[in-house]
Amino acid sequence: MDRNVKYLIIGAGISGLTFANYADGDYLIIEKEKEVGGYCRTIKKKDYVWDYAGHFFHFSTDEFKKKFLDSVNPEDIKYKDKNTKIIYKGELVDYPFQTNIHQLEKEEFIDCLYDLFHKEEKGRL
Ligand SMILES: Cc1cc2nc3c(=O)[nH]c(=O)nc-3n(C[C@H](O)[C@H](O)[C@H](O)COP(=O)(O)OP(=O)(O)OC[C@H]3O[C@@H](n4cnc5c(N)ncnc54)[C@H](O)[C@@H]3O)c2cc1C
């Protein structure tokens, strides 16, 4: 293929697709997989759906949330209460793990806090 474009986008994950959506010129997206989405893909196996990674939206501002909601047909949006847990050492901890470490055994909780406190220090070693 012989083609000139202003933007060559490597990867059709959410970043590549978003960039393409706002690009002020022509573009070509190259994707190594057979489908777009990157880590935002979902596969279905038997009766279950599995998210590769992303499964809920982080809206950093109300403005962005509104922008998203305005661009989607309200009938296509399904609201679900989320009840996700992680089995850790035989106990259930609410997801996401990192914001629920207070549910761990006291000693383990303190270890996590200690590691978090010294995180930057360790990163520099
Ligand atoms: C376990 C987990 C859970 C997460 N949960 C959430 C969540 O709940 N909510 C949320 O907002 N975010 C979540 N994230 C983060 C979110 O999934 C990522 O930030 C986002 O998907 C990254 O998108 P991206 O387009 O930058 O990269 P990717 O999704 O990795 O896309 C990159 C694309 O480039 C393609 N590619 C790579 N190399 C090449 C190449 N050489 N040539 C051609 N194509 C190439 C890949 O196939 C892929 O399609 C989670 C991440 C993980 C790992």
The ligand as a MOL file (V3000), in Angstrom:
LIG
                    3D

  0  0  0     0  0            999 V3000
M  V30 BEGIN CTAB
M  V30 COUNTS 53 58 0 0 0
M  V30 BEGIN ATOM
M  V30 1 C -6.4030 -5.1700 34.4990 0
M  V30 2 C -6.7500 -3.7790 33.9980 0
M  V30 3 C -7.9620 -3.2090 34.3650 0
M  V30 4 C -8.3050 -1.9380 33.9030 0
M  V30 5 N -9.5100 -1.3970 34.2490 0
M  V30 6 C -9.8690 -0.1900 33.7790 0
M  V30 7 C -11.1680 0.3420 34.0400 0
M  V30 8 O -11.9810 -0.2880 34.6720 0
M  V30 9 N -11.4700 1.5600 33.5500 0
M  V30 10 C -10.5860 2.2870 32.8090 0
M  V30 11 O -10.9230 3.3980 32.3910 0
M  V30 12 N -9.3560 1.7990 32.5250 0
M  V30 13 C -8.9850 0.5840 32.9830 0
M  V30 14 N -7.7510 0.0700 32.6880 0
M  V30 15 C -6.8570 0.8700 31.8640 0
M  V30 16 C -7.2960 0.8350 30.3940 0
M  V30 17 O -7.6190 -0.4960 30.0000 0
M  V30 18 C -6.1430 1.3620 29.5600 0
M  V30 19 O -5.7300 2.6100 30.0710 0
M  V30 20 C -6.5300 1.5720 28.1190 0
M  V30 21 O -7.1850 0.4450 27.5720 0
M  V30 22 C -5.2710 1.8670 27.3450 0
M  V30 23 O -5.6470 2.1280 26.0200 0
M  V30 24 P -4.5510 2.3620 24.9400 0
M  V30 25 O -5.2540 2.5820 23.6460 0
M  V30 26 O -3.5860 3.4030 25.3870 0
M  V30 27 O -3.7100 1.0070 24.8990 0
M  V30 28 P -4.2000 -0.4650 24.4870 0
M  V30 29 O -5.5950 -0.7270 24.9140 0
M  V30 30 O -3.1150 -1.3570 24.9900 0
M  V30 31 O -4.1910 -0.4390 22.9090 0
M  V30 32 C -3.0040 -0.5130 22.1690 0
M  V30 33 C -3.3530 -1.1180 20.8220 0
M  V30 34 O -2.1780 -1.0910 20.0130 0
M  V30 35 C -2.0470 -2.3460 19.3520 0
M  V30 36 N -0.6360 -2.5030 19.0600 0
M  V30 37 C 0.3660 -2.6260 19.9470 0
M  V30 38 N 1.5410 -2.7190 19.3070 0
M  V30 39 C 1.2540 -2.6430 17.9770 0
M  V30 40 C 2.0580 -2.6670 16.8010 0
M  V30 41 N 3.3970 -2.7850 16.8640 0
M  V30 42 N 1.4330 -2.5470 15.6100 0
M  V30 43 C 0.0890 -2.4160 15.5350 0
M  V30 44 N -0.7330 -2.3940 16.6190 0
M  V30 45 C -0.1370 -2.4870 17.8280 0
M  V30 46 C -2.5970 -3.3550 20.3440 0
M  V30 47 O -2.9990 -4.5550 19.7210 0
M  V30 48 C -3.7920 -2.5730 20.9160 0
M  V30 49 O -4.9800 -2.7660 20.1740 0
M  V30 50 C -7.3930 -1.2080 33.0900 0
M  V30 51 C -6.1670 -1.8050 32.7140 0
M  V30 52 C -5.8410 -3.0700 33.1490 0
M  V30 53 C -4.5400 -3.7040 32.6750 0
M  V30 END ATOM
M  V30 BEGIN BOND
M  V30 1 1 1 2
M  V30 2 1 2 3
M  V30 3 2 2 52
M  V30 4 2 3 4
M  V30 5 1 4 5
M  V30 6 1 4 50
M  V30 7 2 5 6
M  V30 8 1 6 7
M  V30 9 1 6 13
M  V30 10 2 7 8
M  V30 11 1 7 9
M  V30 12 1 9 10
M  V30 13 2 10 11
M  V30 14 1 10 12
M  V30 15 2 12 13
M  V30 16 1 13 14
M  V30 17 1 14 15
M  V30 18 1 14 50
M  V30 19 1 15 16
M  V30 20 1 16 17
M  V30 21 1 16 18
M  V30 22 1 18 19
M  V30 23 1 18 20
M  V30 24 1 20 21
M  V30 25 1 20 22
M  V30 26 1 22 23
M  V30 27 1 23 24
M  V30 28 2 24 25
M  V30 29 1 24 26
M  V30 30 1 24 27
M  V30 31 1 27 28
M  V30 32 2 28 29
M  V30 33 1 28 30
M  V30 34 1 28 31
M  V30 35 1 31 32
M  V30 36 1 32 33
M  V30 37 1 33 34
M  V30 38 1 33 48
M  V30 39 1 34 35
M  V30 40 1 35 36
M  V30 41 1 35 46
M  V30 42 1 36 37
M  V30 43 1 36 45
M  V30 44 2 37 38
M  V30 45 1 38 39
M  V30 46 1 39 40
M  V30 47 2 39 45
M  V30 48 1 40 41
M  V30 49 2 40 42
M  V30 50 1 42 43
M  V30 51 2 43 44
M  V30 52 1 44 45
M  V30 53 1 46 47
M  V30 54 1 46 48
M  V30 55 1 48 49
M  V30 56 2 50 51
M  V30 57 1 51 52
M  V30 58 1 52 53
M  V30 END BOND
M  V30 END CTAB
M  END
